[in-house]
Amino acid sequence: MQRRELLISSIIVHAARHHGDGEVVSRREDGRIVRTTYAAIERRARRLVGVLRALGVKPGDRVATLAMNSDRHLELYYAISGMGAACNTVNPRLSPDDIAYIAAHAEDGLFFVDPCFLPLIAAIAPNLSDFLRAVVVLAERGEMKPCALPPGVALHCYETLLAEASDEPEWPSFDENTASALCYTSGTTGRPKGVLYSHRSTLLHAMTLNFADTLGLRATDRVVAVVPMFHVNAWGLPYMAPMVGAALLMPGRHLDAVNLLGLMNAERANLSVGVPTVFLGLIDHLRRTGEKFETLKRILVGGAAFPRALIAEYGKFGVSVSHGWGMTESSPVVTLYAPKPATAQLDAEALLDLQAKQGRVLYGVDVRAENESGAEVPWDGKTQGNLVFRGHWVASAYFRQPGSQVGEEGWFPTGDVGVIDEQGFVQLTDRTKDLIKSGGEWISSIALENIAVGHPQVAEAAAVATPDEKWGERPLLIVVPRTGCAPEPEDVRKFFEGKTPNWSIPDRVIVAEELPHGATGKILKSKLRELYTGPQKP
């Protein structure tokens, strides 16, 4: 058999040759819609390789991006990895201190930034002067803004550099195990940690997600990439869509419900991928305005559990919801909801229960739940265990962090607790640190939150443990009302009756204007514990 290295550049080459007219639609900072094709993306990315070399980038270097979803960011994905360097996608929602730490830890010599993030770069650049050589603004010459940078750090215009560069004749070939991208965790439990992906792992991840029984993209699909390209490589979408020629619809920073729904309907989107918080806001907008999805049929949601009640509500709008689960350390997708023959016999309510789980394992990775001694627990849908995974796109260690290697058998500890049922469907019951232990019994905060969001006046909910002299811990529920509603705490408590054992019903319900969210959209339970229960639970 012939051997060809599994390189990311092969994806965009295939897209340009066989899906050259496939669309990439981007909304710019000023709201303009810009259209391009995979053929044009490939040409510009090849030219960008020359720009990178002229700016001193060598194979093995890390190059940072600080940008939202766009065609230009897509070009950087392919050019940086395609020349043998690693694309370090930095999350602009992190604190400036964490961003500076990431750039220093990765030794990013270049930053490619959206214009709106120039003040952020100006603030952290003095701390990066040992290695930062230049900042390139993703804009036209006329859109350039002044930015005070330290001496020796150049400021360039992206489009000017591209216009002055010459085309590279072809993409270089090298070992498929070469690093392609570097993503850092959100740093909720300490400093962000780097996960270095390879060309091989990235391509296998994208190929598996394109299987018919997983996400199964087709050339006729039009996908709204709500998940940011700075969040675990947008869950593989920048590779999956060009691989099959599906259109990529990039909302940029315009993730409010009005702009998002407008983009979906105007561009005939049939699939969208993102975190729950965005889709919570979208469904609230539909409730208030009476608007509807004109073409949207599917949503893939991950990053946090999506409540069963909202899965049912999206179903009423003709949209099916699939859960996915994974971490930065797993590229990130490990499980995804898809039916099996046995699920065909389920009634509507039982099917909703199944859809509320995190799905089943993709080929190429594996998951198990372990007890405290490390033994696998039964697949009975009841016995909880610490979830671990391993596979072709699971990290073996953190970047530049000695001693972080996983064990000989390669099982990576996720920090999640869950159960696996007889059919192999995984259901998260909680994060290890978020479980509530009351009177010797475990209470799942996720289960309480899912029930609460089913209340007709509750938009979002979070449950945390509060100290109790008699029981050790008791659940406290914080809820955010739907627009125009004012739920009564006791009414919310009564809503739990018959849906969960009486001993697990929250003792108190607090109504809040909003919940704190982290850089990747997850609810910050640590902040809620500080606000409502005193010192953070260890």
Stockholm file with secondary structure:
# STOCKHOLM 1.0

chainA/1-538         MQRRELLISSIIVHAARHHGDGEVVSRREDGRIVRTTYAAIERRARRLVGVLRALGVKPGDRVATLAMNSDRHLELYYAISGMGAACNTVNPRLSPDDIAYIAAHAEDGLFFVDPCFLPLIAAIAPNLSDFLRAVVVLAERGEMKPCALPPGVALHCYETLLAEASDEPEWPSFDENTASALCYTSGTTGRPKGVLYSHRSTLLHAMTLNFADTLGLRATDRVVAVVPMFHVNAWGLPYMAPMVGAALLMPGRHLDAVNLLGLMNAERANLSVGVPTVFLGLIDHLRRTGEKFETLKRILVGGAAFPRALIAEYGKFGVSVSHGWGMTESSPVVTLYAPKPATAQLDAEALLDLQAKQGRVLYGVDVRAENESGAEVPWDGKTQGNLVFRGHWVASAYFRQPGSQVGEEGWFPTGDVGVIDEQGFVQLTDRTKDLIKSGGEWISSIALENIAVGHPQVAEAAAVATPDEKWGERPLLIVVPRTGCAPEPEDVRKFFEGKTPNWSIPDRVIVAEELPHGATGKILKSKLRELYTGPQKP
#=GR chainA/1-538 SS CCCCCCCTHHHHHHHHHHSTTCEEEEECTTSCEEEEEHHHHHHHHHHHHHHHHHTTCCTTCEEEEECCSSHHHHHHHHHHHHTTCEEEECCTTSCHHHHHHHHHHHTCSEEEECGGGHHHHHHHGGGGTTTCCEEEESSCGGGCCCCCCCTTCEEEEHHHHHHHSCCCSSCCCCCTTSEEEEEECCCTTSSCCEEEEEHHHHHHHHHHHTSTTTTCCCTTCEEEECSCTTSGGGGGHHHHHHHHTCEEEECTTCCSHHHHHHHHHHTTCCEEEECHHHHHHHHHHHHHHCCCCSSCCEEEECSSCCCHHHHHHHHHTTCEEEEEEECGGGSSEEEECCCCGGGGGCCHHHHHHHHTSCEEECTTEEEEEECTTSCBCCSSSSCCEEEEEEETTSCSSCTTCTTCCCCTTCCEEEEEEEEECTTCEEEEEEEGGGCEEETTEEECHHHHHHHHHTSTTEEEEEEEEEEETTTEEEEEEEEEECTTCCCCHHHHHHHTBTTBCGGGSCSEEEECSCCCBCTTSCBCHHHHHHHHSSSCCC
#=GC SS_cons         CCCCCCCTHHHHHHHHHHSTTCEEEEECTTSCEEEEEHHHHHHHHHHHHHHHHHTTCCTTCEEEEECCSSHHHHHHHHHHHHTTCEEEECCTTSCHHHHHHHHHHHTCSEEEECGGGHHHHHHHGGGGTTTCCEEEESSCGGGCCCCCCCTTCEEEEHHHHHHHSCCCSSCCCCCTTSEEEEEECCCTTSSCCEEEEEHHHHHHHHHHHTSTTTTCCCTTCEEEECSCTTSGGGGGHHHHHHHHTCEEEECTTCCSHHHHHHHHHHTTCCEEEECHHHHHHHHHHHHHHCCCCSSCCEEEECSSCCCHHHHHHHHHTTCEEEEEEECGGGSSEEEECCCCGGGGGCCHHHHHHHHTSCEEECTTEEEEEECTTSCBCCSSSSCCEEEEEEETTSCSSCTTCTTCCCCTTCCEEEEEEEEECTTCEEEEEEEGGGCEEETTEEECHHHHHHHHHTSTTEEEEEEEEEEETTTEEEEEEEEEECTTCCCCHHHHHHHTBTTBCGGGSCSEEEECSCCCBCTTSCBCHHHHHHHHSSSCCC
//
